[in-house]
Amino acid sequence: MKNIFAAITFLIISTGLSAQTKNNISNAKIAFELKNLGIKTGGTIGGVQGNIAFDPANLAASKIEATADANTINTDNSMRDDHLKKEDYFHVDAYPKLSLSSVSFKKKNAGNYIGQFNLTIKGKTKVVDVPFTYTEQGNAGVFKGDFKINRKDFGVGGNSMTMSDEVTISIEAQAAK
């Protein structure tokens, strides 16, 4: 359960990758997954807002900043969702937003990039590498990526013998160019 909460938080932060400029995000999906008692479990988080100025031809000038609403955590279990919002996990009363802010970008190959981001959860900021794809569809940029974090790096969930420390976060976002 702790891992689920951490995963959701990271996904929200990851969604920052999908914003484009002055909250030009038209669609965003953040999902997270971790193991609890050896069983994969997960959920989603929403309320993504952000500014994206991503130019594949000028990565040095590109910038992505986004936040997600920790109160939107959804694991399809309202009792678990309420538990994840408490102090041991996301502490949404004190930290209602998760944030992601780009530091730098590198091109791997056609359409594939690695972004280095400052991810902030529960007031703790860590640098994370996020591999993602970027494609253009009409007047929109589409971002998709997956990355892993350690929930304990952000003080989410404490020690657990049953819940994995590693959380996989998947993002998919569309933003106006």
N, C-alpha and C positions, 0 to 999 in steps of 0.2 A: 504494500500500500504506500509505503514511503517512497519507493522507487517510482511508482505511478505519479505521485505528486511531483517528484523531481523531474520526471520525464516531461510532464505537462509544462512545467515552468521553462524547461529548456526549449521546448517546442515553441513556446510563445516568443522566446528570445530569438529563436531561429527564424521566426516569421519576419523578423526585421530584414532578413535577406530579400524578402519579396516586396518590400515597399519601394515606390519610385520617387515621387516628389510631392511634398505637401499633402500627405495622405492620399496619394493617387492609387491606392490599392483597391482594386475592384472585386477581388476574390482572394481569400487566403484560407489555407487548411493547414493546421498544425496538429500532428499526431505524435504520441510518445508510446514507448513500449519498454517494459522491463520484466524481469522474472520475479515472481513472488511464490514461494513454496515450489520452485521449479517449473511453474506454469507461466507462460507469457501472458501478460496483462497490460492494459494501456488505456488510453483515452485521447481526448482532444482538448484544446484550449482556443479561445477566440478573442474577440475584441481587439483585433490587431489594427494599429494605426501607425503611420510612419511616413517618412520622406525618403524617396529613392531618387538618386541622380546617378544612374549606372550607364556608362558609355564604354562598350567593349574596345573601342578605338582609343580611349583615354582613361585607362584604369587608375592612373595616379590622381586624376581629378574626380573620380567616382566616389560616391558616398551613400551609405545606407544606414538609416537610423529608424528604429521601430520599437513600439511597446506592445504588450499584450496584457489583457485584463485577467489577473489571477482569479477573480471571482467567477470566471466562465469555465472553470475546470469541469470536465464532464467525462466520467468513467462509466456511465450507464448504471450507476449505483448512487443514489442521493445520499445515503448514509456515509459512504466512502468519500464522496465529494465534500460533504460537510467536514469530515475528519481531516481531509487534506488542506482545508482552508485554515485550520488551527495553527497555533504557534509552532508545534513540532515540525510541521511541514512548510507550507507557504506563508503562514502568518499574514493573511490578506488584510487584516485590520491595520497592520503597520506597514505592509509592503504590497499595496494593491496592484502594482504594475511590475512586469518583467521587462527588461530593456536590452536592446542589442544595438551596438554602434560599430560601424566598420572602422578598421585601422588601416588595412591594405588589401589589395587584390592581386592575384597572379593568374595568368592564363596557363592552363595545362595543355590544351589543344582546342580544336574547333568547338566552340560552344561550352567548353568545360573550364571551370575556374575554381580557385580556392580563395576564400575570403578569410581574413583574420579579423575577429570581432571581439570587442569587449562585451561580455555577457554579464548582466547584473541580475541576481536573484537574491531576495532577502537582504539587500544592502551589500552583498558581497560581489565583487567584480573579478572575473577571471577572463583571460584571453583564450579563445577557442578558435580552432581552424574548422571551417565549414566548406567542404567541397560541394559545388552546385553546378547546375547547367542553366544556361540562359538562352532563350530563343525568342524571336520576335514573331508575333502573330498579329498582323494588321497594325493597329495603333497601340498595341500592348506588348510589354515584356513579360515573359513567363520564366519564373525561377523555380527550380526543383532541387532539393538537396536532402541529404541524410548525414547525421553526425552523432557522435556519442559523447556523453559527459559522465562525470562521476557526481552523483547527487550530493555526496558528503562534502564536496568542495564548496557547496553553497549552503551548507547547514540544513539540508532538507532530509528529514526522516531519521536522523541519528543512526545508531548502530542497530543492525538487525541480522539475525542468523538465517532468516527466511527470505529476506528481500535483497535482491541484487543491488550493488552500488552503481552499476553501469546502466545508463538509460539511453536508448536510441530515440532520436528526435528526427522526424520527417517533416519537411515543409514543402508546400506547393503554393505558389502565389502568382497572381496576375496583377500587373500595375500598368497604368497609362504611361505612355512614353512622353 
